[in-house]
Amino acid sequence: MNRTTTIAISILIILATATLIQATQILYRSPEQLGQQSALVVQGRVTSVESWWNEKHTKVFTTTRVVVDNTYKGAEQSAVEIVQLGGVIDNIRVNVSGSLQWRPGEEVVLFLEPYEGKFAVSGFSQGKFNVKRDEKTGKAYIERPEMDGVQLLGAPSKDGSVMPTKLESMPLDDFINHALGSGSKGGAR
């Protein structure tokens, strides 16, 4: 090989390695595992997203407030606050590969674990599902948001290739019954 080819191959290897290094590796959890391991499973709407500094001013966190429409597992809640590392404050952006993006007004189903008086999404970013509604019927469907920057360890595969992190669209009632069993409380709207 000539020198130019060797340099080009070296650059490609470095770029491929850098992409893998930036991925957050998390252990895959199926919807059933999320349902079993989560203390609270709710459906609701994001009302606010606010970033803040910790007491030592060394880390940025984001708190997302969700008004709860349905509680499928755990104690009834009128609203929940979810905390995650990273966010934007004082013109400073702290990115955490694989962290969730939140938009006020979005409708979600959340699998949650207690965290310092608030909640964290179960399975890092795996426990957040978007609710999409059919424009004609209003029927609710579940979709998993894209999980950029996440490498799911132990994810099921087909023919040796890793399954995509995006969940196929599924009716909300079917999804809840699948994840929690038919004995879940609350009805999906």
C-alpha positions as CSV (number, residue, x, y, z in Angstrom):
1,M,0.0,0.0,0.0
2,N,1.1,3.5,-0.7
3,R,1.4,6.2,2.0
4,T,-1.9,8.0,1.1
5,T,-3.9,4.7,1.3
6,T,-2.4,3.9,4.7
7,I,-3.2,7.3,6.0
8,A,-6.8,7.2,4.6
9,I,-7.4,3.7,6.2
10,S,-5.9,5.0,9.5
11,I,-8.3,8.0,9.5
12,L,-11.3,5.7,8.8
13,I,-10.3,3.4,11.7
14,I,-9.9,6.4,14.1
15,L,-13.3,7.8,13.0
16,A,-15.1,4.5,13.4
17,T,-13.5,4.0,16.9
18,A,-14.4,7.5,18.0
19,T,-18.1,6.9,17.0
20,L,-18.1,3.7,19.1
21,I,-16.5,5.5,22.1
22,Q,-19.2,8.1,22.1
23,A,-22.0,5.6,22.4
24,T,-23.4,4.9,25.9
25,Q,-23.6,1.2,26.4
26,I,-26.6,-0.1,28.4
27,L,-28.0,-3.5,29.1
28,Y,-31.1,-4.1,26.9
29,R,-34.4,-4.4,28.7
30,S,-37.5,-5.7,27.0
31,P,-40.8,-4.0,27.7
32,E,-41.7,-6.9,30.0
33,Q,-38.5,-6.4,32.0
34,L,-39.1,-2.7,32.2
35,G,-42.6,-3.4,33.5
36,Q,-41.4,-5.9,36.1
37,Q,-38.5,-3.7,37.3
38,S,-40.2,-0.3,37.3
39,A,-41.8,1.1,40.4
40,L,-44.2,3.3,38.4
41,V,-45.6,3.2,34.9
42,V,-47.6,6.2,33.7
43,Q,-49.0,7.9,30.6
44,G,-49.1,11.7,30.4
45,R,-48.0,14.9,28.8
46,V,-44.7,16.8,29.2
47,T,-45.5,20.2,30.7
48,S,-42.1,21.6,31.3
49,V,-38.4,21.0,30.8
50,E,-35.9,22.9,33.0
51,S,-32.1,22.5,33.5
52,W,-30.2,23.4,36.6
53,W,-26.8,23.2,38.3
54,N,-26.1,20.9,41.2
55,E,-25.2,22.5,44.6
56,K,-21.5,22.5,43.8
57,H,-22.1,24.0,40.3
58,T,-20.2,21.0,38.8
59,K,-23.0,19.2,37.0
60,V,-26.0,20.1,34.9
61,F,-29.3,18.2,35.3
62,T,-32.6,18.4,33.6
63,T,-36.0,18.0,35.3
64,T,-38.9,17.2,33.2
65,R,-42.5,17.5,34.6
66,V,-45.2,15.2,33.3
67,V,-48.9,15.6,34.1
68,V,-50.2,12.0,34.5
69,D,-53.4,10.9,32.7
70,N,-53.1,7.2,33.5
71,T,-51.2,5.2,36.1
72,Y,-50.7,1.6,35.1
73,K,-48.4,0.5,37.9
74,G,-47.5,2.0,41.3
75,A,-49.1,4.7,43.4
76,E,-51.5,7.1,41.7
77,Q,-49.7,10.3,40.8
78,S,-51.1,13.6,39.4
79,A,-47.7,14.6,38.1
80,V,-44.2,13.2,38.1
81,E,-40.8,14.9,37.8
82,I,-38.0,13.0,36.0
83,V,-34.4,13.9,36.5
84,Q,-31.5,13.2,34.1
85,L,-27.9,14.2,33.8
86,G,-27.2,16.9,31.1
87,G,-29.0,19.9,29.7
88,V,-28.6,23.5,28.7
89,I,-28.2,26.3,31.3
90,D,-26.4,29.7,31.3
91,N,-25.5,29.1,27.6
92,I,-23.7,25.9,28.5
93,R,-24.8,22.6,27.0
94,V,-23.9,19.4,28.7
95,N,-24.5,16.4,26.4
96,V,-24.8,12.8,27.7
97,S,-24.7,10.3,24.9
98,G,-28.1,8.5,24.8
99,S,-29.9,10.9,27.1
100,L,-33.5,11.6,26.3
101,Q,-34.9,14.6,24.5
102,W,-38.1,16.1,25.9
103,R,-40.6,18.5,24.3
104,P,-43.4,20.3,26.2
105,G,-46.7,18.9,24.9
106,E,-45.4,15.5,23.9
107,E,-47.5,12.6,25.1
108,V,-45.5,9.7,26.6
109,V,-45.6,6.4,28.4
110,L,-42.9,6.2,31.1
111,F,-41.4,3.3,33.0
112,L,-39.9,5.0,36.1
113,E,-37.7,4.3,39.1
114,P,-37.4,6.4,42.3
115,Y,-34.5,8.8,42.3
116,E,-33.8,11.3,45.1
117,G,-37.4,12.2,45.8
118,K,-38.2,12.3,42.1
119,F,-37.9,9.7,39.3
120,A,-35.5,8.5,36.7
121,V,-36.4,6.7,33.5
122,S,-35.9,2.9,33.8
123,G,-33.2,1.4,31.7
124,F,-31.5,4.8,31.2
125,S,-33.4,5.9,28.0
126,Q,-35.3,2.7,27.3
127,G,-38.3,3.4,29.5
128,K,-39.6,6.4,27.5
129,F,-42.2,5.7,24.7
130,N,-43.9,8.3,22.6
131,V,-47.7,8.2,22.2
132,K,-48.9,8.9,18.7
133,R,-52.6,9.2,17.8
134,D,-54.4,8.3,14.6
135,E,-55.7,11.5,13.1
136,K,-59.1,10.0,12.2
137,T,-59.9,7.8,15.1
138,G,-57.8,9.3,17.9
139,K,-56.6,5.7,18.8
140,A,-53.3,5.8,20.7
141,Y,-50.1,4.0,19.4
142,I,-46.8,3.5,21.1
143,E,-43.4,4.2,19.4
144,R,-40.0,4.2,21.0
145,P,-38.0,7.4,20.3
146,E,-34.7,7.0,18.4
147,M,-32.0,6.3,20.9
148,D,-29.0,8.1,19.3
149,G,-25.7,7.4,21.0
150,V,-26.9,4.2,22.7
151,Q,-25.5,0.7,22.2
152,L,-27.9,-1.9,23.6
153,L,-25.9,-4.8,25.0
154,G,-27.7,-8.1,24.8
155,A,-30.5,-6.8,22.5
156,P,-32.3,-9.5,20.6
157,S,-31.1,-10.1,17.1
158,K,-32.4,-11.5,13.8
159,D,-29.9,-13.5,11.7
160,G,-27.0,-12.2,13.8
161,S,-27.7,-8.5,13.3
162,V,-28.7,-6.3,16.1
163,M,-32.4,-5.3,16.2
164,P,-33.0,-1.6,15.7
165,T,-33.6,0.4,18.9
166,K,-36.8,1.8,17.4
167,L,-39.9,-0.1,18.4
168,E,-42.5,-0.7,15.7
169,S,-45.8,1.2,16.2
170,M,-48.1,-0.8,18.5
171,P,-51.6,0.0,19.9
172,L,-51.2,1.5,23.4
173,D,-53.5,-1.0,25.1
174,D,-51.7,-3.9,23.5
175,F,-48.3,-2.5,24.5
176,I,-49.4,-2.0,28.2
177,N,-50.9,-5.5,28.3
178,H,-47.7,-6.9,26.8
179,A,-45.4,-5.0,29.2
180,L,-47.4,-5.4,32.4
181,G,-49.7,-8.3,31.7
182,S,-53.5,-8.1,31.3
183,G,-53.9,-7.3,35.0
184,S,-52.5,-3.7,34.7
185,K,-54.7,-1.0,36.3
186,G,-55.9,2.0,34.4
187,G,-57.2,2.1,30.9
188,A,-55.5,3.6,27.9
189,R,-57.2,6.4,26.2
